[in-house]
């Protein structure tokens, strides 16, 4: 998480601020076998990734307090 926070610090050059990093990394960081087994697709899959990205963005914006 600290590494991703450092990456977000370069968002002026990379446009990878905390929200974009969360969208990219959330499905890997918060992977759920139950969700994969249920075979989510379409809207359900989008909503799940959205929730995951919100959680990861929260963690990234509060790294110092959490860790």
Helices and strands as residue ranges (DSSP letters): H 2-8, H 11-14, H 18-29, H 33-38, H 42-61, H 63-66
